[in-house]
Each structure stands twice: as C-alpha cells, then as structure tokens.
Amino acid sequence: MNHEDYRNLPIAEIAEEVCISLSEMPRLVVTAPPGAGKSTLLPLVLLENTPEGKILMLEPRRIAARQVAERMADMLGEKIGQTVGYRVRFDTKVSVATRIEVITEGILERMLVDDPTLDGVAAVIFDEYHERSLSSDLSLALTREIQNVLRPDLKILVMSATIEAEEICRKMDARLLHSHGRCHDVRIVYGEDFDFKDCSAVVASSVRKALREHDGNILAFLPGQAEILKCRDILAETTDDADILTLYGMMSPEEQRRVLIPTKDGKRKVVLASPIAETSLTIEGISVVVDSGLYRTPVF
C-alpha cells in the first residue's frame, strides 16, 4: 500500500505511534472522530508491522464488516478475499492468503470457543466499541484472558469514536491514543409540527426541502424498514432529480453495496436509512442529514 495516497486521512497522524505503542505494550485504546479512517488505515499499517499471524477486526454490524473489508482491499488494489477478507453470518470471503479478517461478534465468539489460544492470530481489533453488547464484552474478556494466561504476545486494540476511554484503559491496563480528526461546521435546523403517526411523510417533505436548498447527497434516518419503504414511495412520485436509495439490515449485500459506492453519473442521491448507518458506516458525499428522531428498539 502506498501511504502517500492516504496521508490526508486524519488518523495517519498517529498510525506509526499506534504500532510503536503496541510493540511496547500489547494493549491500546484509540479514539478518533467518525470518518478519521481508523477502521481502514490502522489495520493496514498494523499489518505492515506484523510479519506473522492474522489480524482479526471485530465489527458490530454485518454491513459495516463488508464495507470496511472491501474498502481496505480497494486501498491495497486487490479483490476482497485476498489479503483482506471478511466473515459474517451466511457470507464469507477469505482465502489462504487472507491476513486481515473483518468479522462480526458471533463469529469471534465461535473462534474463541473452537480455539481458546487463537493460534495464528497476532492481533485482535475491537472496532466501534461504543456499540457495546454482551457479546463484544464477553469476547474482549476472553481475549484479555488469553493474553494474560497463554499469549502475552497477542495484541489487543480497542477503537471507538465515542467511548469512556479512561475507564476502559483503567480496566484493561492499556495506553490511550487520540486522533483529533477533522472538524466541519454543522448547522442544525429543527422542523415544526412533527407527526409521529406519519413520520415518513414528514421526512419526505424535509428531504424535498433539502434538495431544493442544498447541494450534495442527503442521508435521512427513519425508525425502521416500513417507514423507509413508505418514504421511498412518496419521494419516488415527487422527485426525479436524485436517486432514492434505501439502507436497512434485511437488504441483500449487493443492494447495500450500491448505496455505499459513489454514483458514477454525478446524479445526487438520497439515502433513507435505519439507525444501522448512524455510527458504524461512512457514506461519502453526504452534506445534509435529516433525522426523524425516532428509533425502534426492543425493551426488556
């Protein structure tokens, strides 16, 4: 990989320091704002400083795992499944040459059960750790135990944009590195007379207004698939100057990839997404975000 091509990524400022720190102490916490490049550049830099063994990177969501793996493969000028691959439920792209595997939580748990020593693994990266779950906490605890008892050479890297870094460092006995990233001015505009019973129509109206008043692509958050599809149908009838795309968990990988890649004809796009795209995905070219403020989640 030619680092000159990616020296403009904000995370590049601490990339070499990350490798030096892990060589001195095998536990590290890295914080950086969204879009800094930590999920793509840091694993590749770490690989260049890891002569043997695989690097496993845990992603909390399947769509994020695929996107990150494909982005890293593209940075290397390779196809997915060569140096960089991924394993998610019902979908695997790896080969004997794969040295970076992006995996989801259930996959890592199974690997830890099948091989409690993680033989052949040089480093485990816990990405987007702010999306903590019982599964990710268990995986980190087991990985830490392996490091303590059997594999003092095993490196553990925890990364997040928003996390209680000092507390995590204290519990892991780890160092902390922070990248300041790149800040942009954000203007917040609040809507009026929101109808909770028909948020799809309200979001569609806000998207149309954003298309008239702003340039660039638009990302709109709705609480679930039903609202997304209804909003798509409303916009399809009234909007012909932008591609209306949807993004939610039940879509096929091919449909999800279409949302994440830049448009080739220069046409603007509107992405109607569930909360799946709030924290663990980067969609290029977004200049306006429309948020319904609603979130559907099971409660116990």
PEKAPE-V263595 format. One record per helix or strand of 3 or more residues. SS is the DSSP state (H for helix, E for strand). FROM is the first residue (numbers start at 1). LEN is the number of residues. Records with the same first field share a line. If there is no record, write none. Layout:
BEGIN
SS->FROM-LEN, FROM-LEN
END
This chain:
BEGIN
H->3-4, 12-13, 41-8, 62-15, 105-10, 134-16, 165-8, 196-18, 225-14, 253-8, 275-3
E->27-6, 54-5, 84-5, 91-3, 100-4, 121-6, 155-6, 175-5, 217-5, 242-6, 268-6, 286-6
END
